[in-house]
Amino acid sequence: MAFWGIELVPEKPYTLVYDKSRGRLRISKTTLGIDDHLEERSVVKCKVGDKYPILLCSLRPRVKESCSIDVEFIENEDVVFEVIGPATSSVHLAGFYLANSHNGDNGESDHCELNNMKKAVDNGVEVNGRVRKFSNGLVIEDLVMNPEHVSILATPGSTVLISYVGMLKSNGLVFDSSFSKPPLLFKLGAGEVIKGWDIGINGMRIGNKRRLTIPPSLAYGSKGRENVPPDLEVVFEIEMLKILR
């Protein structure tokens, strides 16, 4: 194993160039840089190839300054890391390279599994119960699922508190997020938010995270909104913070 580490600063993405000879990268730790004068959170996201970005962690000074994660990159594409936060903030990522397996069957098996997952999503079939595609074009992917003994469930009529980030599916551009403002409180199913949220957030538990890919008909339609052109699909990553009855 070989150590790997970088420091991310806002508006300066870091590109991890694919290099087969170095093996697979596994990131295990994210830590805030030293700056005692900040209170706002910093969010780390990554983007593999031309796929839309995903969030790795959210950190806040004196509240949560480090986070243990376990993310391994097996794709043969470049990966772009970026931090969203105060201009003077920074986040350190640390991990290590894993040696490539000498058994060629393992790599082939990994690629087959990825291809099968893609086909399942395209056909609207659940993959390990985490991805659901609906006839109206909405796709719900469960990123983090709390055990079922966490009994409180978001249902129509529940008042929920969420954090979120919204991106254009076409290019991953972030057009809205709660990371620079308070989390959002609203009543589920009451038409206070876009239809894709009312449908896609239904059934979440506290601590759950979902990715919603929402067609224009369930989002901003032919009118669009600020930073969202008309008739575009959008992607939201949502974390359920509280559920109030």
HELIX and SHEET records of a PDB file:
HELIX    1   1 LYS A   20  ARG A   22  5                                   3    
HELIX    2   2 GLY A  104  ASP A  122  1                                  19    
HELIX    3   3 LYS A  195  GLY A  200  1                                   6    
HELIX    4   4 PRO A  216  LEU A  218  5                                   3    
SHEET    1   A 4 ALA A   2  LEU A   8  0                                        
SHEET    2   A 4 VAL A  91  LEU A  98 -1                                        
SHEET    3   A 4 ARG A  24  LEU A  32 -1                                        
SHEET    4   A 4 SER A  66  PHE A  73 -1                                        
SHEET    1   B 4 TYR A  14  LEU A  16  0                                        
SHEET    2   B 4 VAL A  79  ILE A  84 -1                                        
SHEET    3   B 4 SER A  42  VAL A  48 -1                                        
SHEET    4   B 4 ILE A  54  LEU A  59 -1                                        
SHEET    1   C 6 VAL A 131  LYS A 133  0                                        
SHEET    2   C 6 VAL A 139  VAL A 144 -1                                        
SHEET    3   C 6 LYS A 209  ILE A 214 -1                                        
SHEET    4   C 6 VAL A 234  LEU A 244 -1                                        
SHEET    5   C 6 THR A 159  LEU A 168 -1                                        
SHEET    6   C 6 VAL A 174  SER A 177 -1                                        
SHEET    1   D 6 VAL A 131  LYS A 133  0                                        
SHEET    2   D 6 VAL A 139  VAL A 144 -1                                        
SHEET    3   D 6 LYS A 209  ILE A 214 -1                                        
SHEET    4   D 6 VAL A 234  LEU A 244 -1                                        
SHEET    5   D 6 THR A 159  LEU A 168 -1                                        
SHEET    6   D 6 LEU A 184  LYS A 187 -1                                        
END                                                                             
